[in-house]
Every structure is written in structure tokens, then in C-alpha cells.
């Protein structure tokens, strides 16, 4: 069960890192936010802050978020959409609730997932990719909607500029879905809501993270209630990991360099 954590005034669920589970390499952090407010009551606002050395990704299941960054981007993404940032050598960004959505109120639910970058690419130029629902690859089965955001699956490729597999899955009560992922991958599913039976033997419910053994073979999901999941799979990077706040590098020296570069304005500016 993902415990609650406090990020400023906002209460989130943190599936990892937690005690006993530092990361699911190459995935290094998962936050789940879910709250509902009336018209004009939404106050979600993350002020400008830096990142370096990884990709912070936001998956929106309901609601809308507005992103601004030091590259000059200013975009709003909504239901079933994703913003994909590759922080590279440094980017500053801020997020707040979408203005029109805040005006009307409603449910705001999604995931922020941090995906590590290999040492060879940690200092690449930063990039921002807003991914609309029309761009995301939709696979439909009876009672099932699988939205492939990144990576390859069953001959289809997600629009994000990444080889790591991520997908948003919605299942109606009583539906079934089976899938097979590469045996070299670390595989994890996070349940935003609902209840499922996995491989006909294990039950899992809301706010749980499910980890699979490498090479486990076919995964069968059966929804006992309407369910929403985030699916993650990728080959481990297997490199040293040193984190400090918004920076993810390989050594403590690189963390100190990131802090210095941010303070000296080398990651740009966002006011």
C-alpha cells in the first residue's frame, strides 16, 4: 500500500521509494495525486524548480495541468494525456492546475513518474514533449482501454521519445486482459483505483504497487471492479544512483555540480 506523503500543502501517495524498496530500476519515484474540489477551489501549484539527469513524467487520468518551463514551453494537458520531460543537463519548470478546469472544478488524478537516464545521456540537451490523447496509441478490447505512451508493445510504439514501456490502462468490472513483456524488463503495475486478480491467484487493490519477477511470462489481469492502472516496464540501467531533491546523478560530485550550475543560471530561468 503506497503511504501518504506531504508535498507542501498537497497530500500524495508515494509507491516508491519507500522503506525496503528504493527503486524499480529504471523507475526511481512514483507519486499518485487524487483530489476533487469545487469551482474555483483548486489550488494545486508547484512553483518553478530545477531537474537534471532523469525524466519526470506526468500522466493525467482526470483533470488538467498547465506546464511552463525555461525552454519557453507553456502547455495544458488534460484527461488521458501526458507531459514527457527529459531534464537532461538541466531544465526549470512549474506546474499548476489548468485554468479552465480550475474554474469548473472536478476530479484531478494522475501520476508523476521519474525515469532514470543512463550516464551517457544525463547531460543531453533538455526537452519537453506534450502528448495529446490523439497521439497516444489506443488498444481496445472488450471493457479494456490500453494507452501506450512510450516503448514498444505488440508491434505498436508509443509517441514518447523513450524505449521504456509505459501505458495507462483502464478496465471495466469483469473484463480481462493478458500481456507479455520482455523477460529482461523490470515490470511494475500501480493501481490508481479498483481491484484486480492477477494470474488467477493474487489479488491487488487501490494504491498497491505490483512487482513481477523477470521472465515471469504472460500476465493475466481480471478486473473485479472498474480499475485504472499505470504499467511500467524497462531494462535496468544498473548504474550507481545518487539523488538530491530534483537531481539524479551517478556521483555526489555530479550532484554538487548540478546545484552549482542551477545557482549560476546554467539551467535557464523561469519566473
Backbone bond lengths (Angstrom), bond angles and torsions (degrees), N, CA, C in turn:
res aa  C-N    CA-C-N  psi(-1)  N-CA   C-N-CA  omega(-1)  CA-C   N-CA-C  phi
1 X - - - 1.462 - - 1.539 109.14 -
2 X 1.322 116.51 122.08 1.458 120.49 179.98 1.534 109.84 -67.22
3 X 1.333 118.61 121.30 1.456 120.18 -179.18 1.524 111.87 -73.64
4 X 1.329 115.01 157.75 1.458 120.32 175.57 1.523 109.61 -78.60
5 X 1.331 115.70 142.19 1.461 122.05 174.65 1.519 108.05 -133.57
6 X 1.312 115.96 157.90 1.455 121.26 -179.52 1.521 109.51 -107.07
7 X 1.330 116.70 123.44 1.457 122.25 174.86 1.522 107.29 -116.79
8 X 1.328 116.25 93.64 1.457 119.01 -172.28 1.517 108.80 63.95
9 X 1.342 118.25 -130.67 1.460 120.21 179.69 1.524 113.93 -83.88
10 X 1.341 117.62 -2.19 1.461 121.91 -173.24 1.529 111.58 -101.46
11 X 1.333 116.47 133.47 1.463 122.31 175.85 1.524 109.41 -96.52
12 X 1.332 116.72 126.41 1.456 122.94 -178.24 1.521 109.52 -125.52
13 X 1.341 115.46 168.38 1.465 122.07 167.66 1.527 107.91 -102.25
14 X 1.318 117.06 135.52 1.462 121.76 178.68 1.525 108.91 -118.00
15 X 1.339 116.42 106.91 1.467 120.81 -178.40 1.520 111.08 -76.11
16 X 1.312 117.22 -34.69 1.469 122.92 173.37 1.523 107.50 -165.14
17 X 1.361 116.79 151.28 1.459 127.55 2.44 1.532 112.03 -74.16
18 X 1.338 114.49 143.48 1.462 122.31 174.02 1.523 106.82 -140.15
19 X 1.314 116.89 172.30 1.457 120.80 178.18 1.525 110.21 -56.94
20 X 1.316 116.51 123.90 1.454 121.37 179.90 1.506 114.76 91.60
21 X 1.339 117.86 -9.81 1.463 121.15 178.70 1.527 108.69 -144.51
22 X 1.334 115.47 98.84 1.458 119.69 -178.06 1.516 113.04 -76.51
23 X 1.344 116.12 -42.96 1.457 120.72 -179.21 1.516 108.38 -159.98
24 X 1.341 115.39 167.94 1.461 122.61 170.17 1.524 104.11 -120.70
25 X 1.313 115.80 75.55 1.468 123.76 -172.46 1.536 111.13 -44.42
26 X 1.360 118.03 122.28 1.457 129.82 15.55 1.538 115.02 -94.16
27 X 1.331 118.43 10.64 1.465 121.58 -178.38 1.527 108.53 -90.44
28 X 1.342 116.04 130.60 1.462 118.72 -171.11 1.528 114.57 -119.70
29 X 1.328 118.48 -11.80 1.468 120.57 176.25 1.520 109.28 -161.00
30 X 1.340 116.50 140.50 1.462 121.30 173.77 1.515 109.32 -136.55
31 X 1.337 115.63 119.68 1.461 122.96 174.16 1.529 108.83 -114.01
32 X 1.337 115.63 135.71 1.466 122.33 177.06 1.528 107.90 -116.47
33 X 1.342 116.30 120.71 1.463 120.92 176.69 1.527 109.24 -112.05
34 X 1.326 116.00 142.59 1.468 120.42 -177.16 1.520 108.94 -161.61
35 X 1.320 116.90 105.38 1.449 120.06 175.87 1.523 110.15 -151.48
36 X 1.311 115.00 153.87 1.463 122.45 -177.68 1.517 108.92 -123.94
37 X 1.340 115.59 133.11 1.460 120.24 178.93 1.523 109.85 -140.29
38 X 1.326 115.27 160.09 1.447 121.19 -177.94 1.519 112.62 -80.07
39 X 1.332 117.41 178.13 1.468 121.61 179.50 1.526 112.20 -54.40
40 X 1.312 115.50 126.76 1.455 120.59 177.33 1.512 115.48 77.14
41 X 1.344 118.37 2.38 1.465 121.05 -176.25 1.529 113.42 -95.28
42 X 1.327 117.80 -18.49 1.464 120.20 -176.93 1.529 110.35 -65.38
43 X 1.336 116.52 128.86 1.468 120.68 -178.02 1.531 111.92 -128.98
44 X 1.341 117.74 18.90 1.462 121.10 179.35 1.524 109.34 -63.41
45 X 1.333 116.48 122.25 1.463 120.41 -176.96 1.524 108.65 -156.58
46 X 1.326 116.21 112.17 1.461 121.39 177.06 1.526 107.24 -104.21
47 X 1.312 119.32 109.08 1.470 121.40 -175.63 1.518 111.89 -66.08
48 X 1.345 117.52 165.54 1.467 121.25 -178.08 1.524 113.01 -52.73
49 X 1.341 115.33 134.08 1.469 121.64 179.91 1.533 108.16 -153.30
50 X 1.332 117.29 156.58 1.466 120.79 -175.51 1.526 113.08 -92.15
51 X 1.335 115.44 162.29 1.461 123.03 168.76 1.524 108.61 -143.03
52 X 1.318 115.80 151.93 1.466 121.69 172.07 1.532 109.01 -152.90
53 X 1.350 116.20 139.68 1.450 121.26 165.84 1.509 117.26 92.15
54 X 1.336 118.43 7.13 1.463 120.55 -179.13 1.534 108.98 -161.60
55 X 1.337 115.97 -177.68 1.465 121.25 178.38 1.523 109.96 -117.30
56 X 1.342 117.97 111.57 1.466 120.56 171.51 1.537 109.32 -88.20
57 X 1.328 116.10 120.48 1.463 121.48 -173.90 1.525 109.41 -116.29
58 X 1.332 117.46 138.77 1.460 121.69 176.00 1.519 109.78 -117.09
59 X 1.336 115.85 120.61 1.465 123.01 176.60 1.525 107.42 -104.49
60 X 1.332 117.58 118.44 1.459 121.17 179.85 1.536 109.35 -99.96
61 X 1.324 116.45 118.39 1.467 121.69 176.83 1.532 110.39 -91.63
62 X 1.334 116.49 -40.59 1.462 122.27 173.53 1.514 108.40 -141.65
63 X 1.338 116.29 143.99 1.452 120.20 176.03 1.510 112.82 104.78
64 X 1.321 116.32 -158.60 1.464 121.47 -179.44 1.516 109.23 -157.08
65 X 1.345 115.47 140.24 1.460 120.77 178.62 1.529 108.80 -127.87
66 X 1.327 115.65 140.76 1.463 121.34 177.58 1.518 108.83 -104.69
67 X 1.334 115.57 128.30 1.465 122.82 -178.46 1.523 109.65 -112.97
68 X 1.333 116.39 135.99 1.461 122.00 169.82 1.524 107.53 -131.53
69 X 1.347 117.00 149.63 1.462 118.18 -179.01 1.518 111.76 -149.75
70 X 1.344 114.19 173.52 1.462 121.89 -176.63 1.523 112.88 -74.07
71 X 1.340 117.74 -4.56 1.467 121.01 174.17 1.529 111.23 -88.94
72 X 1.333 116.80 -5.28 1.463 121.07 179.47 1.514 114.20 98.35
73 X 1.332 118.33 4.81 1.461 121.13 179.62 1.524 111.08 -77.62
74 X 1.325 116.05 143.59 1.463 123.33 175.63 1.522 106.35 -148.36
75 X 1.344 116.76 99.07 1.460 121.00 -173.51 1.524 111.30 -137.11
76 X 1.323 115.09 153.66 1.457 122.32 174.09 1.519 108.03 -115.72
77 X 1.349 117.08 130.00 1.461 120.72 173.46 1.524 108.31 -118.67
78 X 1.345 115.86 147.08 1.460 120.70 -174.46 1.514 113.39 -124.36
79 X 1.336 116.21 -152.34 1.464 122.75 -175.82 1.528 111.47 -49.72
80 X 1.334 115.37 133.44 1.472 122.13 176.25 1.524 112.48 58.23
81 X 1.333 116.54 32.49 1.465 121.16 177.02 1.529 109.58 -125.23
82 X 1.330 115.52 168.09 1.467 120.95 -170.50 1.520 109.91 -142.00
83 X 1.314 117.15 142.06 1.466 119.93 167.27 1.521 108.39 -113.40
84 X 1.328 114.86 126.07 1.460 121.93 -172.96 1.523 108.46 -115.64
85 X 1.315 116.55 113.26 1.455 122.52 179.84 1.526 108.74 -109.49
86 X 1.303 116.84 131.18 1.466 120.86 165.90 1.521 105.51 -107.18
87 X 1.320 116.45 104.65 1.462 120.24 -173.29 1.522 112.36 -66.44
88 X 1.354 117.01 -28.45 1.457 119.68 179.23 1.523 111.35 50.06
89 X 1.342 115.63 -133.91 1.472 119.76 -176.02 1.524 112.96 -77.02
90 X 1.353 117.08 -8.05 1.451 117.52 174.27 1.513 114.37 153.04
91 X 1.332 115.53 131.06 1.457 121.87 175.15 1.527 107.08 -145.98
92 X 1.315 116.13 148.71 1.463 121.91 173.44 1.526 106.82 -114.92
93 X 1.333 116.57 130.81 1.472 118.63 179.20 1.521 110.15 -144.58
94 X 1.318 114.45 162.18 1.454 122.22 175.44 1.515 109.34 -136.13
95 X 1.333 116.45 155.05 1.462 121.63 179.51 1.518 109.55 -135.60
96 X 1.321 115.21 143.03 1.458 120.09 172.89 1.522 108.46 -150.38
97 X 1.304 114.99 168.47 1.458 119.82 -178.48 1.527 109.48 -63.27
98 X 1.342 116.98 142.39 1.465 120.27 176.98 1.518 111.38 -60.22
99 X 1.321 117.13 135.00 1.469 121.63 -172.76 1.522 112.78 -58.74
100 X 1.330 117.51 -47.83 1.463 120.56 -178.55 1.527 110.92 -66.86
101 X 1.330 116.16 -40.39 1.461 119.60 178.36 1.522 110.32 -63.37
102 X 1.337 117.14 -43.79 1.461 121.08 179.89 1.527 111.19 -61.13
103 X 1.322 115.72 -36.55 1.462 120.50 -179.28 1.532 110.93 -62.00
104 X 1.339 116.15 -39.10 1.465 120.68 -176.69 1.530 112.72 -90.57
105 X 1.344 117.17 -23.39 1.448 120.67 -176.66 1.520 111.99 78.41
106 X 1.333 115.62 173.59 1.457 119.92 178.60 1.520 111.84 138.67
107 X 1.321 114.69 -167.98 1.456 120.81 -176.93 1.528 110.68 -87.59
108 X 1.335 115.34 134.12 1.460 122.64 179.82 1.524 106.45 -121.26
109 X 1.335 116.48 107.44 1.460 120.21 -175.15 1.526 110.76 -138.84
110 X 1.317 115.58 136.19 1.449 118.99 178.00 1.514 111.88 -176.53
111 X 1.327 114.41 -172.01 1.458 122.95 -177.62 1.523 109.33 -128.62
112 X 1.325 116.86 137.67 1.454 119.63 162.25 1.523 107.16 -109.16
113 X 1.337 114.94 123.32 1.454 122.63 -177.24 1.516 108.94 -120.37
114 X 1.324 116.62 130.09 1.464 121.04 175.19 1.528 108.35 -100.82
115 X 1.331 115.88 125.50 1.458 122.07 178.47 1.520 108.17 -114.15
116 X 1.313 116.83 126.67 1.457 121.21 -177.57 1.528 111.19 -68.47
117 X 1.311 115.05 155.99 1.462 123.25 175.48 1.525 108.24 -116.18
118 X 1.301 117.67 141.24 1.465 120.38 179.60 1.523 110.20 -67.04
119 X 1.323 115.42 156.01 1.465 121.75 -178.47 1.521 112.06 -52.48
120 X 1.327 116.87 -37.20 1.468 121.18 -176.66 1.526 112.64 -64.16
121 X 1.354 117.47 -19.65 1.469 119.95 -174.53 1.531 113.65 -123.26
122 X 1.324 117.46 6.53 1.464 119.04 -178.15 1.533 112.94 -64.24
123 X 1.327 117.06 -25.36 1.464 119.62 -178.11 1.530 112.35 -107.86
124 X 1.331 116.18 22.73 1.470 120.36 173.12 1.527 109.70 -67.39
125 X 1.336 118.28 160.42 1.465 120.06 174.23 1.534 110.43 -59.67
126 X 1.346 118.12 141.69 1.464 120.32 179.36 1.525 111.70 -71.65
127 X 1.338 115.41 158.13 1.463 119.92 178.00 1.519 110.13 -149.07
128 X 1.320 115.39 156.92 1.468 122.58 177.51 1.521 108.60 -130.37
129 X 1.330 116.58 131.06 1.460 121.27 -178.38 1.529 109.60 -131.41
130 X 1.350 117.67 104.05 1.464 119.64 172.98 1.533 108.55 -80.55
131 X 1.328 117.16 128.74 1.461 120.99 -175.17 1.528 109.08 -115.93
132 X 1.317 116.26 113.89 1.458 121.36 -176.71 1.528 111.31 -83.08
133 X 1.335 115.89 164.46 1.467 120.09 -179.57 1.525 111.37 -63.36
134 X 1.338 116.68 -26.55 1.464 119.20 178.08 1.521 111.85 -72.44
135 X 1.327 117.33 -28.03 1.466 121.31 -179.07 1.525 112.81 -82.90
136 X 1.322 116.63 -29.90 1.464 120.53 -178.52 1.521 109.42 -67.71
137 X 1.338 116.32 137.45 1.468 121.73 -178.32 1.523 109.05 -78.16
138 X 1.336 117.13 117.59 1.464 122.57 -177.73 1.525 110.32 -101.60
139 X 1.336 115.68 122.71 1.466 122.42 174.40 1.522 106.92 -110.90
140 X 1.326 117.45 120.81 1.458 121.67 -177.07 1.524 111.40 -113.98
141 X 1.310 114.99 133.91 1.458 123.58 169.36 1.519 106.28 -127.98
142 X 1.325 117.24 175.35 1.454 119.00 -179.44 1.530 110.64 -61.19
143 X 1.330 115.85 114.73 1.456 121.40 179.41 1.513 114.95 76.69
144 X 1.344 117.44 7.88 1.464 121.13 -174.33 1.528 110.75 -130.23
145 X 1.331 116.33 135.06 1.463 122.27 172.02 1.528 108.13 -128.04
146 X 1.327 115.61 113.64 1.463 121.86 177.39 1.517 108.24 -109.42
147 X 1.331 116.40 119.33 1.461 121.63 179.73 1.521 109.14 -107.88
148 X 1.327 115.79 109.31 1.462 121.30 -177.66 1.521 108.55 -84.38
149 X 1.320 116.31 116.28 1.461 121.95 -176.70 1.523 110.80 -94.47
150 X 1.324 116.39 -43.70 1.461 120.15 -178.04 1.524 110.01 -144.26
151 X 1.329 114.96 159.84 1.448 120.44 178.56 1.517 112.77 78.50
152 X 1.330 115.43 -177.15 1.464 121.93 -178.14 1.520 110.26 -112.54
153 X 1.351 114.56 142.97 1.459 120.50 176.53 1.521 109.35 -154.25
154 X 1.321 116.46 123.92 1.471 123.13 178.98 1.529 111.48 50.91
155 X 1.323 116.12 44.94 1.455 120.44 176.37 1.511 115.12 78.81
156 X 1.323 117.54 0.50 1.468 121.73 178.61 1.521 108.76 -108.91
157 X 1.335 115.62 150.73 1.471 120.12 -178.21 1.513 110.23 -127.28
158 X 1.319 115.94 131.36 1.457 120.54 177.60 1.519 111.77 -70.86
159 X 1.344 117.46 158.00 1.466 121.45 -174.96 1.526 115.24 -76.08
160 X 1.334 118.82 -18.02 1.469 120.18 -178.50 1.521 110.58 -66.79
161 X 1.316 114.95 147.30 1.467 120.71 -179.11 1.523 109.38 -82.77
162 X 1.326 115.15 74.26 1.461 121.85 -178.36 1.523 109.17 -161.09
163 X 1.331 116.20 148.37 1.455 121.19 175.43 1.528 112.27 -90.83
164 X 1.324 117.12 -11.09 1.463 121.48 179.05 1.530 108.88 -72.95
165 X 1.328 117.03 138.81 1.468 120.93 -178.52 1.522 110.78 -86.80
166 X 1.332 116.38 124.96 1.462 122.04 169.52 1.521 108.27 -136.91
167 X 1.323 116.49 144.41 1.468 120.39 -179.12 1.525 109.46 -154.37
168 X 1.327 115.20 146.27 1.462 123.05 175.57 1.536 106.91 -99.37
169 X 1.329 116.25 125.49 1.459 121.03 -175.52 1.521 110.14 -120.40
170 X 1.334 114.80 129.56 1.465 121.32 173.27 1.527 107.62 -120.36
171 X 1.337 116.39 131.79 1.462 121.42 -179.74 1.530 110.09 -130.47
172 X 1.321 116.37 133.29 1.457 121.72 174.54 1.526 109.25 -80.37
173 X 1.323 116.20 152.72 1.455 120.79 177.71 1.531 110.41 -54.06
174 X 1.322 116.00 132.19 1.460 120.82 179.07 1.514 114.78 90.49
175 X 1.337 117.40 -8.92 1.466 120.22 -179.12 1.528 110.57 -82.49
176 X 1.333 114.91 160.15 1.454 121.84 178.44 1.523 109.33 -131.51
177 X 1.329 114.86 149.91 1.466 119.17 176.08 1.521 108.65 -151.41
178 X 1.323 116.77 131.95 1.460 120.74 177.67 1.519 109.09 -117.75
179 X 1.326 115.63 148.11 1.454 119.62 -179.47 1.528 109.40 -151.36
180 X 1.313 114.60 156.96 1.462 121.17 178.89 1.522 107.89 -133.27
181 X 1.326 115.95 128.26 1.455 122.02 -178.06 1.527 109.16 -118.50
182 X 1.328 117.99 158.44 1.470 120.66 -176.82 1.525 112.60 -55.54
183 X 1.329 116.23 139.26 1.462 120.92 -176.83 1.527 112.64 -65.40
184 X 1.342 117.23 -20.30 1.468 120.46 179.29 1.531 112.49 -79.35
185 X 1.333 116.73 -13.29 1.466 121.12 -175.98 1.519 112.44 -76.60
186 X 1.337 116.32 145.73 1.456 121.97 157.79 1.521 106.65 -83.15
187 X 1.326 117.23 128.09 1.469 122.33 -173.30 1.527 109.80 -122.19
188 X 1.345 115.66 132.92 1.462 121.04 177.26 1.523 109.51 -145.09
189 X 1.320 115.58 143.15 1.463 122.28 174.07 1.531 107.43 -120.93
190 X 1.339 116.28 137.40 1.468 120.37 173.44 1.526 108.26 -115.92
191 X 1.328 116.24 132.51 1.467 121.35 -177.67 1.527 109.18 -98.19
192 X 1.326 116.13 109.51 1.470 120.20 176.85 1.521 110.53 -71.01
193 X 1.343 116.12 -39.87 1.458 120.58 176.48 1.519 109.32 -161.05
194 X 1.331 115.25 156.56 1.456 120.32 177.75 1.512 112.53 110.22
195 X 1.323 114.76 -166.30 1.463 122.19 179.88 1.520 108.39 -152.38
196 X 1.326 116.38 135.53 1.457 120.57 -175.81 1.520 111.57 -136.16
197 X 1.343 113.85 156.10 1.454 120.80 166.89 1.520 106.94 -108.00
198 X 1.332 115.91 133.62 1.465 121.66 -174.08 1.521 109.24 -115.61
199 X 1.329 114.94 125.09 1.472 121.33 179.84 1.524 112.43 52.46
200 X 1.333 115.43 34.83 1.470 124.15 173.26 1.531 113.99 61.69
201 X 1.332 117.03 15.33 1.465 117.19 -176.58 1.517 114.22 -140.89
202 X 1.316 117.67 -25.65 1.458 120.36 -173.70 1.515 110.07 -115.90
203 X 1.317 117.74 134.91 1.454 121.56 177.50 1.528 110.23 -103.93
204 X 1.310 116.15 144.08 1.464 121.31 178.67 1.519 108.50 -143.19
205 X 1.324 115.61 149.57 1.461 120.12 -175.17 1.524 110.78 -136.41
206 X 1.323 114.65 -175.64 1.464 123.29 -175.21 1.525 112.01 -49.68
207 X 1.334 115.30 137.64 1.466 125.22 175.83 1.527 113.50 73.91
208 X 1.326 117.13 13.29 1.460 119.14 177.64 1.531 110.80 -99.68
209 X 1.334 114.40 144.56 1.457 122.41 173.00 1.523 107.55 -103.47
210 X 1.330 116.70 127.80 1.451 121.83 -179.03 1.523 108.34 -110.32
211 X 1.338 116.07 123.05 1.457 121.90 178.61 1.520 109.60 -107.45
212 X 1.329 116.77 141.88 1.457 121.93 -179.29 1.524 109.84 -116.61
213 X 1.319 115.43 146.29 1.455 120.26 175.81 1.522 110.03 -71.72
214 X 1.313 116.26 144.84 1.465 120.61 177.10 1.522 109.60 -59.16
215 X 1.334 114.92 135.38 1.460 120.11 177.50 1.506 113.94 75.21
216 X 1.335 117.44 20.24 1.458 120.52 -175.65 1.529 112.64 -67.43
217 X 1.321 117.72 -20.24 1.463 120.51 179.50 1.507 112.06 93.31
218 X 1.319 117.01 -150.81 1.462 121.15 -175.84 1.529 110.88 -67.17
219 X 1.330 115.08 140.35 1.463 122.13 176.85 1.526 107.68 -112.25
220 X 1.324 116.54 122.29 1.463 121.79 179.30 1.523 109.33 -107.93
221 X 1.323 116.37 124.16 1.459 122.54 177.82 1.523 109.26 -111.95
222 X 1.337 116.42 133.19 1.461 122.61 175.42 1.526 107.45 -127.33
223 X 1.309 117.36 123.00 1.460 121.44 -176.30 1.523 110.83 -87.70
224 X 1.334 116.96 119.41 1.464 122.04 175.43 1.523 111.47 -88.71
225 X 1.319 115.98 -7.62 1.469 123.19 175.26 1.525 106.54 -156.07
226 X 1.330 117.47 163.70 1.461 119.50 174.90 1.526 108.40 -55.14
227 X 1.333 116.90 129.63 1.465 120.48 -170.81 1.516 112.08 -134.84
228 X 1.332 114.71 151.28 1.461 122.66 173.67 1.517 107.73 -129.97
229 X 1.344 116.65 134.38 1.460 121.33 -178.69 1.516 110.53 -136.57
230 X 1.338 115.07 158.28 1.451 122.05 164.76 1.517 107.02 -113.07
231 X 1.333 117.00 127.88 1.456 122.69 179.61 1.526 108.83 -104.44
232 X 1.335 115.98 137.33 1.467 121.80 -178.28 1.519 109.44 -137.31
233 X 1.324 117.29 134.75 1.458 120.77 176.37 1.523 109.15 -154.96
234 X 1.321 116.15 134.79 1.459 119.26 179.26 1.509 111.12 -168.35
235 X 1.324 116.02 154.53 1.461 120.57 175.08 1.526 109.24 -70.46
236 X 1.331 117.86 135.65 1.468 119.59 178.70 1.526 111.41 -64.15
237 X 1.323 115.70 145.45 1.463 121.25 178.61 1.524 110.70 -80.02
238 X 1.331 116.14 -34.18 1.472 121.55 176.83 1.530 112.55 56.86
239 X 1.324 115.74 48.99 1.461 121.65 174.94 1.524 108.94 -125.74
240 X 1.333 117.66 159.60 1.468 119.62 176.40 1.529 110.46 -57.34
241 X 1.333 115.78 143.43 1.460 121.47 -177.07 1.522 109.16 -126.19
242 X 1.330 115.82 119.73 1.460 121.13 175.04 1.525 107.42 -126.93
243 X 1.320 116.46 122.67 1.462 120.51 -178.38 1.524 109.83 -120.17
244 X 1.306 114.45 148.94 1.464 121.13 172.74 1.519 106.58 -150.69
245 X 1.345 116.37 104.21 1.459 119.92 -178.06 1.517 111.09 56.17
246 X 1.334 116.72 -119.30 1.465 120.29 -174.56 1.524 114.68 -88.72
247 X 1.327 118.05 10.66 1.460 121.21 -178.05 1.525 109.96 -115.19
248 X 1.342 116.49 135.48 1.466 122.19 -179.60 1.524 107.58 -130.73
249 X 1.343 115.96 107.50 1.452 120.56 -175.57 1.536 110.11 -131.21
250 X 1.342 115.93 -167.96 1.459 120.83 -177.98 1.530 113.38 -103.07
251 X 1.340 117.08 -20.87 1.466 120.57 -178.45 1.523 110.40 -139.38
252 X 1.318 116.12 159.92 1.462 121.13 177.12 1.532 110.64 -64.52
253 X 1.324 117.05 -35.20 1.467 120.50 177.82 1.527 110.73 -60.79
254 X 1.339 116.82 -40.81 1.469 120.27 179.19 1.524 111.29 -66.70
255 X 1.328 117.32 -32.90 1.470 120.51 175.30 1.529 109.98 -64.12
256 X 1.331 116.99 -45.10 1.467 121.13 179.45 1.534 110.38 -63.10
257 X 1.330 116.43 -37.56 1.468 120.37 177.17 1.527 110.60 -64.95
258 X 1.328 116.74 -39.59 1.465 120.50 178.66 1.522 110.80 -63.22
259 X 1.326 116.92 -44.12 1.466 121.07 178.51 1.521 110.71 -61.17
260 X 1.340 115.79 -42.71 1.475 119.87 179.94 1.523 110.84 -65.70
261 X 1.333 117.10 -44.08 1.464 120.45 -179.06 1.527 111.18 -63.69
262 X 1.324 117.26 -38.70 1.466 120.49 177.07 1.527 110.22 -63.36
263 X 1.321 116.35 -46.98 1.463 120.20 -178.99 1.526 112.18 -64.47
264 X 1.340 116.52 -28.18 1.469 120.55 179.84 1.532 112.64 -90.35
265 X 1.328 116.68 6.92 1.469 119.76 175.41 1.513 115.29 80.10
266 X 1.347 118.40 12.70 1.466 120.38 -176.69 1.531 112.92 -76.81
267 X 1.338 117.33 -8.48 1.469 120.37 176.69 1.527 111.56 -99.62
268 X 1.324 115.64 9.66 1.457 119.80 179.53 1.516 111.32 90.05
269 X 1.321 114.97 -169.00 1.464 121.08 -175.99 1.527 110.08 -140.03
270 X 1.319 115.13 146.99 1.463 121.97 174.01 1.521 107.13 -148.50
271 X 1.314 115.14 119.66 1.466 119.19 -175.81 1.532 110.35 -108.53
